[in-house]
């Protein structure tokens, strides 16, 4: 683990008692931005989700976040990856809005801290844009259904992987920029770090589930 990231994980632990940046009262939870269907997940879908989430680095968060949408994906790898990408996009959009609000209000202090958080607003917005591209690509693949040609599946998977990986790079750039600027001790910066690290978990989960989409022979 890089020194800057280690410092920021320490800052995250120290900030554990703070209200989560993305759970602030002025902003709805990003999870709610993708309303789940009004149904109870069938056992087969729950078992499928548990097995797929076990292949991700955040198995518990993966299952807890996606189980409300189990009726939409049932036992489909593509539909599951699409649901994860949609939730990830919603999370990043919510986070991007919150970071921009903080920067616009001038709540970021001055000097290097303000510069780091301003840059972070830009990189998080870029991450959200990349997440949108990934979600759209998976939606297109899902719409193609079983008739999707092998090349179409491979192309869509590759695109989604590229965009989700790039989104993670932007998320890391934000966090590392705050650390390098020495701003991690600021309450506002700590909350931004919490939000970005949470977003990165969702991006990581989505990428892992995309990686698990089988390619037809």
N, C-alpha and C positions, 0 to 999 in steps of 0.2 A: 504493500500500500504506500503511495507517495506521501512525503512529509506533509504537503499542504492538505491532502485529503485526510490524513490522520489528525491534523489540527482541527479541521472542520468537524470531524466526527466527535472529537472531544467537546467542541463548542455545542454540537447537537445534544450531547448528553447533558451538558450544563444547562441547556435551555429546555430540558424536558418538561419543566413545570410551567412553561409558557403556553398560552393558547396557540394552537396550531395556526400557521399563517393561512392555510386554505380553509380552515374551519371558523374563521373570524365571522362575527355576527353579521357583518355587512356584506358577506358573500355566501351564497348557497354552496353546500358541499358539491364538488364536481361530480361525485358519484350519482347525484340526483339529476344531473343534466341529461342522463340517458335513462328515462323512466323504464323500469322493468315491467314485463308483462304481468297481468293479474292472474297468475297461476302458480301452482305448487310444482316444483321440479320433480319429474318422475325419478324413481330410484336409478334407472339406467343412466339418465343424464347426470345425476349427482355422482355416480360411480365413475363415469367417464371423465367428468371434470376433476375429480380427486386424483385420478391416475395421470391426467395430463398436467395438472398443477404440480405433481410430484417431480416432473421433469424440469421445473423452473427453479431459480434460486430462492424464490419467495413463495413456497407452497401454500402456507396458511393464508397470506394476503391474497394470493391468486384465487383460492377457493372462496374465501369470504367475500371478495369483491365481485366475482362472476357468478356465484350460485343464484343470485336473483334473476339472472338472464338465461338460466338453464333451459327454459322452455323454448328459447329462440334458437339454441344450437343443438339441443338433444345430444346426439353422439357424432356430430359433424366437426371434423378438424377445421375446416374452412370457416364455418359459422362461428366456432369458438374463437378462432383467431380474430375474426371480424369483430366480435363482441369485445374482446380485449382491446383491440385497436380503437374502437369507439369510446370505451371508457377512458383509455389513455388520452385520447384527444380531448375529451370533456375535461379531464383533470388539468391538462396543460393549458387549455383555454381559460379555465378559471384562475389558474396560477398566474398566467400572463396578465390577465386583467388586474389582479390584485397588485402585482409588482408595478405595473404601469401607474396604478392609482397612487401608490406610495411615492413613486418618483415625481409624479405630477403635483402632489401636495407639498413637495419639498421636505419630506420627512426623513430624508436620507443623510442628514448631516452636511458636512462640507468636505472639500478636498478629495482625497483619494477614496474615501468611503462613498461619497456621492457619485464619483466617476465609476467605481466598481459596480454600484447598484444600477446606474444608468446603462452600463454595458450589459448587465445581467438582464435588464428588461428587454434589451434587443435580442440577446441569445435565447431567452425563454420564448419570445415571440417567434423566433426562427424555428425553435424546437416544435412549437405548436403547429407551425405551417407544414413542417415535415411530417408530423403526426397526421395531419389532415390528408396529405398525399397518400400516406400508407393506408389510412382507413378507406379512402376512395378506391384504391387499388384492390383491396380485399373485398369491398362491396361489389366491384366489377367482376371479380373472380367468383364470388358467391352467386351473382346474378346469372353467370354463365352455366351454373349447375353442373350436372354430371356430364353434359355434352362438351365441357371445356376440353380443348385439345391439350395434349401433354406440354407442348411448347407454351401455351397460354398459362398453364399452371406454373411452369418453371419461371416464366417471365414475371408473373405477378408476385411469386414468392421472392424472387431476386429483388424486384423493385421495393417491396415492403421491407425486406431485410436492409436494403441500402438506406432507406429513409428513416427507419427506426434507429439504425446504428448512428446515422448522422444526428438524429434528435438527441441521442444519449451523449454524443460529443458536445453538442451545444449545452446540455444540462451540466456536464462536467466543466465546461469552460466557465460557466456562470459561477459555480461553486469555487473553482480554483482561483478565479479572478478576485473574489471576495477575500479568500485566504491570502493571496499574494499582496493585496492592498493593505493587509493588516486590519481589516474591518470586521473580522469574525466576532470580536467581543461586543460589537454594537447590538443592542436588542433587536433593531429592525433587520440588520444583516443576519442575525441568528434565525429569525423567523423566516427570512427568505431562503436560507440554507435548508431549514426544515422542510419547507414547501418543495424545493427543488429535489431534495433527496427522496421525498415521498413520490414525486412525479417520476423520478428515475426508476423507482421500483416498478411502477406501472408500465413504463416503457420497456424495461427488462422483461417483465412478464409477457407483454405482447410479442416481443421479439422471439422469446423462447417458444411461444405457441405457434408463431409463424414458422419457425424452424422445424416444428413437428408436423407440418402439413405434408402428407404423403404425396409423392409425385407418381401419377399413373404410369405403368410400364408400356 
